[in-house]
Structure formats: C-alpha cells, structure tokens
C-alpha cells in the first residue's frame, strides 16, 4: 500500500470517528439537558438505495422560544405515521435533532 492510500484511509477513519463522536454528544446533551415538547410526524423518507433501507423520520415542533422547526428523530419507532402527534425532547443548540420520549 502506498503512502497516499494509507493517508486517505487514515483520513476517512478520522472523519468517521468525528461524526460518531459528534452524534453521541448531541444525543447525550438532548437526554441530559433537553426540553420536552409535543410535535407531529411531518415526513417519513427512505433515503436508502435498493436494496438498502434508510428511513428517516422528521417531526415538526415549536421550540421554547416560539420557533417552528422540522427536525430528524434520532430514535424513531417503526410504527410512526405522518401526522401522528408525538412527545419529543430537543436541545436548544441542536433544534434540528429530536428524540422521542417513550413511556
């Protein structure tokens, strides 16, 4: 393997690690310091390619400062339907990401 391939592979691995770190950081901050609200499932989108399935669930909700946003749900249930009312938690810094409140 030449130096270019090694550096490219190392760069890709660092990028993947950074994305995983940031994603976990957002989820942790939402769980620890999130604000609870009600939202409505606004879209269900399969962003995968055949035969891969990558379904993303989006909810529209109003933040504590009155701003209406549409955010992706990071922990969806497969039984969600468009127009369904759901209880959510979001972090003020990351309003485009929300988590379902279960139970």
C-alpha atoms as one frame of an Amber mdcrd trajectory, in Angstrom:
protein
   0.000   0.000   0.000   1.470   3.366  -0.938   1.535   6.448   1.281  -1.414
   8.124  -0.454  -3.722   5.175   0.224  -2.603   4.985   3.849  -3.236   8.707
   4.387  -6.605   8.523   2.638  -7.661   5.550   4.772  -6.500   7.309   7.941
  -8.408  10.452   6.934 -11.612   8.510   6.343 -11.279   6.780   9.720 -10.740
  10.112  11.495 -13.794  11.562   9.737 -15.962   8.588  10.763 -14.735   8.878
  14.370 -15.542  12.604  14.419 -19.072  12.026  13.108 -19.696   9.291  15.691
 -18.342  11.482  18.493 -20.495  14.475  17.491 -23.627  12.317  17.086 -23.193
  10.784  20.545 -22.515  14.220  22.027 -25.795  15.571  20.634 -27.772  12.561
  21.890 -26.216  12.844  25.355 -26.917  16.576  25.564 -30.533  16.055  24.493
 -31.020  13.341  27.110 -29.379  15.360  29.898 -30.498  18.932  29.104 -33.287
  18.561  26.584 -36.562  20.463  26.559 -39.768  18.471  26.269 -42.445  19.410
  23.751 -45.128  17.941  21.522 -44.594  17.549  17.800 -46.166  15.980  14.728
 -44.512  13.491  12.389 -44.138  15.615   9.246 -42.266  13.306   6.853 -41.068
   9.740   6.569 -38.356   9.453   3.938 -36.458   6.415   2.654 -33.084   7.861
   1.748 -31.522   4.490   1.005 -30.979   2.786  -2.290 -32.243  -0.613  -3.312
 -31.770  -2.995  -1.517 -30.646  -0.747   1.382 -33.336   0.832   3.533 -32.522
   4.056   5.357 -35.773   5.503   6.672 -35.627   8.894   8.371 -38.494  10.248
  10.446 -38.998  14.003  10.738 -41.129  15.915  13.220 -42.344  19.488  13.196
 -42.461  21.186  16.604 -42.253  24.581  18.287 -39.225  25.399  20.426 -39.386
  27.184  23.771 -38.591  30.497  22.050 -41.551  30.054  19.675 -39.630  28.991
  16.567 -41.222  26.246  14.455 -38.649  23.723  13.259 -38.559  20.410  11.477
 -36.032  18.033  12.947 -34.988  14.456  12.389 -35.902  11.981  15.129 -32.778
  10.110  16.210 -34.575   7.245  17.972 -37.759   6.577  15.950 -40.266   3.776
  16.369 -41.084   1.890  13.187 -44.826   2.273  13.798 -44.825   6.061  13.414
 -47.103   7.585  10.766 -47.241  11.013   9.138 -49.495  13.348  11.088 -49.075
  11.392  14.326 -48.643  13.523  17.463 -45.550  12.559  19.489 -43.805  13.681
  22.682 -40.250  14.871  21.961 -37.141  16.180  23.642 -34.700  18.537  21.904
 -31.687  20.632  22.882 -31.781  24.408  22.199 -28.380  24.255  20.449 -29.439
  21.357  18.207 -33.056  22.056  17.281 -32.775  20.030  14.059 -32.404  16.837
  16.138 -35.014  15.450  18.486 -35.623  12.272  20.451 -38.875  10.516  21.202
 -39.968  10.396  24.811 -41.164   6.861  25.408 -43.491   5.710  28.121
